Amino acid sequence: MLNTCPNCGYKLPEEIKDGIAFCPTCNRIVQSTLYERLLGSGHYARRNNINSVQQLQFDQSLTEEEAILVNAFIIEHQYSHQEFDEALKKLGLS
């Protein structure tokens, strides 16, 4: 599920399970791909100072592995949005 815009971090009006949505803040179309869910979760973790894998997993509807990945890059290593984006691409998740 995608509930945070991966581009600007805006909380989308409705969670999307599969498909696309429009972000009214940055005027972009977003998809519910793994890559965009992880980027959006990174924004969410940064903005809300989330430091618990379980909270991130629950709040963003992530698997435990996905929440651990976001936590490692965003919380533990303090990656910026751009650095996290590049890391996900290097991992082949884009």
TIKEGU-16687 format. One record per residue: residue in one letter; x, y, z of N, C-alpha, C in turn. Coordinates in steps of 0.05 Angstrom, whole numbers. Example, Ala and Ser with C-alpha at 12.3 -4.5 7.8 and 13.67 -1.06 7.14 Angstrom:
<site res="A" n_x="264" n_y="-114" n_z="156" ca_x="246" ca_y="-90" ca_z="156" c_x="264" c_y="-66" c_z="156"/>
<site res="S" n_x="257" n_y="-45" n_z="142" ca_x="273" ca_y="-21" ca_z="143" c_x="258" c_y="1" c_z="157"/>
***
This chain:
<site res="M" n_x="17" n_y="-24" n_z="0" ca_x="0" ca_y="0" ca_z="0" c_x="17" c_y="25" c_z="0"/>
<site res="L" n_x="8" n_y="45" n_z="-13" ca_x="22" ca_y="71" ca_z="-14" c_x="4" c_y="91" c_z="0"/>
<site res="N" n_x="15" n_y="104" n_z="20" ca_x="-2" ca_y="125" ca_z="33" c_x="14" c_y="151" c_z="37"/>
<site res="T" n_x="39" n_y="152" n_z="28" ca_x="54" ca_y="177" ca_z="29" c_x="67" c_y="182" c_z="2"/>
<site res="C" n_x="65" n_y="206" n_z="-9" ca_x="76" ca_y="212" ca_z="-35" c_x="107" c_y="208" c_z="-34"/>
<site res="P" n_x="118" n_y="193" n_z="-53" ca_x="147" ca_y="189" ca_z="-53" c_x="162" c_y="213" c_z="-63"/>
<site res="N" n_x="149" n_y="232" n_z="-75" ca_x="162" ca_y="256" ca_z="-85" c_x="164" c_y="279" c_z="-65"/>
<site res="C" n_x="142" n_y="284" n_z="-51" ca_x="142" ca_y="307" ca_z="-32" c_x="136" c_y="299" c_z="-3"/>
<site res="G" n_x="128" n_y="274" n_z="2" ca_x="123" ca_y="266" ca_z="29" c_x="95" c_y="272" c_z="40"/>
<site res="Y" n_x="78" n_y="282" n_z="23" ca_x="50" ca_y="289" ca_z="30" c_x="35" c_y="263" c_z="36"/>
<site res="K" n_x="19" n_y="263" n_z="57" ca_x="2" ca_y="240" ca_z="64" c_x="-22" c_y="241" c_z="44"/>
<site res="L" n_x="-23" n_y="220" n_z="27" ca_x="-44" ca_y="218" ca_z="7" c_x="-72" c_y="216" c_z="20"/>
<site res="P" n_x="-92" n_y="227" n_z="7" ca_x="-119" ca_y="226" ca_z="18" c_x="-129" c_y="198" c_z="23"/>
<site res="E" n_x="-121" n_y="179" n_z="6" ca_x="-129" ca_y="151" ca_z="9" c_x="-106" c_y="133" c_z="3"/>
<site res="E" n_x="-103" n_y="112" n_z="18" ca_x="-82" ca_y="92" ca_z="12" c_x="-89" c_y="78" c_z="-14"/>
<site res="I" n_x="-69" n_y="71" n_z="-30" ca_x="-74" ca_y="56" ca_z="-53" c_x="-59" c_y="29" c_z="-51"/>
<site res="K" n_x="-74" n_y="8" n_z="-57" ca_x="-62" ca_y="-19" ca_z="-55" c_x="-47" c_y="-25" c_z="-81"/>
<site res="D" n_x="-61" n_y="-23" n_z="-103" ca_x="-50" ca_y="-28" ca_z="-129" c_x="-60" c_y="-6" c_z="-148"/>
<site res="G" n_x="-42" n_y="5" n_z="-163" ca_x="-51" ca_y="25" ca_z="-182" c_x="-36" c_y="51" c_z="-179"/>
<site res="I" n_x="-50" n_y="73" n_z="-186" ca_x="-38" ca_y="99" ca_z="-186" c_x="-55" c_y="119" c_z="-171"/>
<site res="A" n_x="-43" n_y="141" n_z="-163" ca_x="-57" ca_y="162" ca_z="-149" c_x="-45" c_y="188" c_z="-157"/>
<site res="F" n_x="-59" n_y="210" n_z="-152" ca_x="-50" ca_y="236" ca_z="-158" c_x="-44" c_y="251" c_z="-132"/>
<site res="C" n_x="-20" n_y="263" n_z="-130" ca_x="-13" ca_y="278" ca_z="-106" c_x="-21" c_y="307" c_z="-111"/>
<site res="P" n_x="-40" n_y="318" n_z="-95" ca_x="-49" ca_y="345" ca_z="-99" c_x="-28" c_y="366" c_z="-90"/>
<site res="T" n_x="-8" n_y="358" n_z="-75" ca_x="13" ca_y="377" ca_z="-66" c_x="34" c_y="382" c_z="-87"/>
<site res="C" n_x="45" n_y="360" n_z="-99" ca_x="66" ca_y="364" ca_z="-119" c_x="57" c_y="360" c_z="-147"/>
<site res="N" n_x="31" n_y="354" n_z="-151" ca_x="18" ca_y="350" ca_z="-177" c_x="31" c_y="328" c_z="-194"/>
<site res="R" n_x="39" n_y="306" n_z="-180" ca_x="51" ca_y="284" ca_z="-194" c_x="33" c_y="259" c_z="-191"/>
<site res="I" n_x="36" n_y="242" n_z="-211" ca_x="22" ca_y="216" ca_z="-210" c_x="42" c_y="197" c_z="-196"/>
<site res="V" n_x="32" n_y="181" n_z="-177" ca_x="49" ca_y="162" ca_z="-163" c_x="37" c_y="134" c_z="-166"/>
<site res="Q" n_x="54" n_y="114" n_z="-165" ca_x="46" ca_y="86" ca_z="-167" c_x="51" c_y="72" c_z="-142"/>
<site res="S" n_x="38" n_y="50" n_z="-138" ca_x="41" ca_y="34" ca_z="-113" c_x="63" c_y="13" c_z="-117"/>
<site res="T" n_x="86" n_y="21" n_z="-129" ca_x="108" ca_y="2" ca_z="-133" c_x="124" c_y="1" c_z="-107"/>
<site res="L" n_x="140" n_y="-20" n_z="-104" ca_x="157" ca_y="-22" ca_z="-80" c_x="176" c_y="2" c_z="-78"/>
<site res="Y" n_x="187" n_y="10" n_z="-100" ca_x="206" ca_y="33" ca_z="-100" c_x="192" c_y="58" c_z="-89"/>
<site res="E" n_x="169" n_y="64" n_z="-99" ca_x="155" ca_y="88" ca_z="-90" c_x="144" c_y="86" c_z="-61"/>
<site res="R" n_x="137" n_y="62" n_z="-53" ca_x="128" ca_y="57" ca_z="-25" c_x="152" c_y="62" c_z="-6"/>
<site res="L" n_x="175" n_y="53" n_z="-13" ca_x="199" ca_y="56" ca_z="4" c_x="207" c_y="86" c_z="5"/>
<site res="L" n_x="206" n_y="100" n_z="-18" ca_x="213" ca_y="128" ca_z="-17" c_x="193" c_y="144" c_z="0"/>
<site res="G" n_x="167" n_y="138" n_z="-3" ca_x="147" ca_y="151" ca_z="13" c_x="150" c_y="145" c_z="42"/>
<site res="S" n_x="157" n_y="121" n_z="49" ca_x="162" ca_y="113" ca_z="77" c_x="186" c_y="127" c_z="88"/>
<site res="G" n_x="206" n_y="132" n_z="71" ca_x="229" ca_y="147" ca_z="80" c_x="222" c_y="176" c_z="88"/>
<site res="H" n_x="205" n_y="189" n_z="71" ca_x="195" ca_y="215" ca_z="78" c_x="180" c_y="214" c_z="105"/>
<site res="Y" n_x="163" n_y="195" n_z="108" ca_x="147" ca_y="192" ca_z="132" c_x="165" c_y="188" c_z="157"/>
<site res="A" n_x="184" n_y="171" n_z="155" ca_x="202" ca_y="166" ca_z="178" c_x="218" c_y="191" c_z="186"/>
<site res="R" n_x="227" n_y="205" n_z="166" ca_x="242" ca_y="230" ca_z="171" c_x="225" c_y="251" c_z="184"/>
<site res="R" n_x="202" n_y="256" n_z="172" ca_x="184" ca_y="277" ca_z="181" c_x="173" c_y="272" c_z="209"/>
<site res="N" n_x="168" n_y="246" n_z="216" ca_x="156" ca_y="240" ca_z="241" c_x="176" c_y="228" c_z="262"/>
<site res="N" n_x="202" n_y="230" n_z="255" ca_x="223" ca_y="220" ca_z="273" c_x="217" c_y="191" c_z="283"/>
<site res="I" n_x="210" n_y="174" n_z="265" ca_x="204" ca_y="146" ca_z="271" c_x="231" c_y="132" c_z="275"/>
<site res="N" n_x="234" n_y="118" n_z="297" ca_x="258" ca_y="103" ca_z="302" c_x="252" c_y="74" c_z="310"/>
<site res="S" n_x="228" n_y="65" n_z="304" ca_x="220" ca_y="38" ca_z="311" c_x="211" c_y="24" c_z="285"/>
<site res="V" n_x="224" n_y="1" n_z="280" ca_x="217" ca_y="-15" ca_z="256" c_x="187" c_y="-23" c_z="257"/>
<site res="Q" n_x="178" n_y="-30" n_z="281" ca_x="150" ca_y="-39" ca_z="284" c_x="130" c_y="-16" c_z="278"/>
<site res="Q" n_x="137" n_y="8" n_z="288" ca_x="119" ca_y="30" ca_z="282" c_x="119" c_y="37" c_z="253"/>
<site res="L" n_x="142" n_y="37" n_z="240" ca_x="144" ca_y="43" ca_z="212" c_x="128" c_y="22" c_z="196"/>
<site res="Q" n_x="131" n_y="-3" n_z="204" ca_x="118" ca_y="-25" ca_z="191" c_x="87" c_y="-22" c_z="193"/>
<site res="F" n_x="78" n_y="-15" n_z="217" ca_x="49" ca_y="-12" ca_z="221" c_x="38" c_y="13" c_z="207"/>
<site res="D" n_x="51" n_y="36" n_z="211" ca_x="41" ca_y="61" ca_z="200" c_x="41" c_y="62" c_z="169"/>
<site res="Q" n_x="61" n_y="49" n_z="157" ca_x="64" ca_y="50" ca_z="128" c_x="56" c_y="25" c_z="113"/>
<site res="S" n_x="46" n_y="5" n_z="128" ca_x="37" ca_y="-21" ca_z="117" c_x="60" c_y="-34" c_z="101"/>
<site res="L" n_x="83" n_y="-35" n_z="114" ca_x="107" ca_y="-48" ca_z="102" c_x="111" c_y="-75" c_z="114"/>
<site res="T" n_x="125" n_y="-92" n_z="99" ca_x="133" ca_y="-118" ca_z="111" c_x="156" c_y="-112" c_z="130"/>
<site res="E" n_x="163" n_y="-131" n_z="146" ca_x="185" ca_y="-127" ca_z="165" c_x="211" c_y="-121" c_z="151"/>
<site res="E" n_x="216" n_y="-135" n_z="129" ca_x="241" ca_y="-130" ca_z="113" c_x="242" c_y="-102" c_z="102"/>
<site res="E" n_x="219" n_y="-93" n_z="91" ca_x="218" ca_y="-66" ca_z="80" c_x="223" c_y="-45" c_z="101"/>
<site res="A" n_x="210" n_y="-49" n_z="125" ca_x="213" ca_y="-30" ca_z="147" c_x="242" c_y="-29" c_z="157"/>
<site res="I" n_x="255" n_y="-52" n_z="158" ca_x="283" ca_y="-54" ca_z="166" c_x="301" c_y="-38" c_z="146"/>
<site res="L" n_x="295" n_y="-42" n_z="120" ca_x="311" ca_y="-28" ca_z="99" c_x="308" c_y="2" c_z="102"/>
<site res="V" n_x="283" n_y="12" n_z="105" ca_x="279" ca_y="41" ca_z="108" c_x="293" c_y="51" c_z="134"/>
<site res="N" n_x="289" n_y="37" n_z="156" ca_x="301" ca_y="44" ca_z="181" c_x="332" c_y="46" c_z="179"/>
<site res="A" n_x="344" n_y="26" n_z="166" ca_x="373" ca_y="26" ca_z="163" c_x="384" c_y="50" c_z="148"/>
<site res="F" n_x="371" n_y="57" n_z="125" ca_x="381" ca_y="79" ca_z="109" c_x="373" c_y="106" c_z="121"/>
<site res="I" n_x="349" n_y="109" n_z="129" ca_x="338" ca_y="135" ca_z="137" c_x="345" c_y="142" c_z="166"/>
<site res="I" n_x="340" n_y="124" n_z="184" ca_x="344" ca_y="130" ca_z="213" c_x="373" c_y="125" c_z="221"/>
<site res="E" n_x="383" n_y="101" n_z="216" ca_x="410" ca_y="94" ca_z="225" c_x="432" c_y="109" c_z="210"/>
<site res="H" n_x="430" n_y="111" n_z="184" ca_x="451" ca_y="124" ca_z="168" c_x="445" c_y="152" c_z="159"/>
<site res="Q" n_x="421" n_y="162" n_z="166" ca_x="413" ca_y="190" ca_z="160" c_x="415" c_y="197" c_z="130"/>
<site res="Y" n_x="407" n_y="180" n_z="113" ca_x="407" ca_y="186" ca_z="84" c_x="387" c_y="208" c_z="78"/>
<site res="S" n_x="394" n_y="225" n_z="60" ca_x="376" ca_y="245" ca_z="50" c_x="357" c_y="231" c_z="30"/>
<site res="H" n_x="336" n_y="246" n_z="21" ca_x="318" ca_y="234" ca_z="2" c_x="333" c_y="226" c_z="-24"/>
<site res="Q" n_x="350" n_y="244" n_z="-33" ca_x="366" ca_y="238" ca_z="-57" c_x="384" c_y="214" c_z="-54"/>
<site res="E" n_x="398" n_y="213" n_z="-31" ca_x="416" ca_y="190" ca_z="-26" c_x="400" c_y="164" c_z="-24"/>
<site res="F" n_x="377" n_y="164" n_z="-11" ca_x="361" ca_y="141" ca_z="-9" c_x="350" c_y="132" c_z="-37"/>
<site res="D" n_x="342" n_y="151" n_z="-53" ca_x="333" ca_y="146" ca_z="-80" c_x="356" c_y="132" c_z="-96"/>
<site res="E" n_x="380" n_y="143" n_z="-94" ca_x="402" ca_y="131" ca_z="-109" c_x="409" c_y="103" c_z="-99"/>
<site res="A" n_x="408" n_y="99" n_z="-72" ca_x="413" ca_y="73" ca_z="-61" c_x="393" c_y="52" c_z="-70"/>
<site res="L" n_x="367" n_y="60" n_z="-71" ca_x="347" ca_y="41" ca_z="-80" c_x="351" c_y="34" c_z="-110"/>
<site res="K" n_x="360" n_y="53" n_z="-125" ca_x="366" ca_y="47" ca_z="-154" c_x="389" c_y="28" c_z="-156"/>
<site res="K" n_x="410" n_y="33" n_z="-140" ca_x="434" ca_y="15" ca_z="-141" c_x="426" c_y="-13" c_z="-132"/>
<site res="L" n_x="407" n_y="-16" n_z="-114" ca_x="398" ca_y="-42" ca_z="-105" c_x="379" c_y="-55" c_z="-126"/>
<site res="G" n_x="372" n_y="-41" n_z="-147" ca_x="355" ca_y="-51" ca_z="-167" c_x="325" c_y="-51" c_z="-160"/>
<site res="L" n_x="318" n_y="-33" n_z="-142" ca_x="290" ca_y="-32" ca_z="-133" c_x="273" c_y="-11" c_z="-148"/>
<site res="S" n_x="285" n_y="3" n_z="-166" ca_x="270" ca_y="24" ca_z="-180" c_x="256" c_y="13" c_z="-205"/>
***
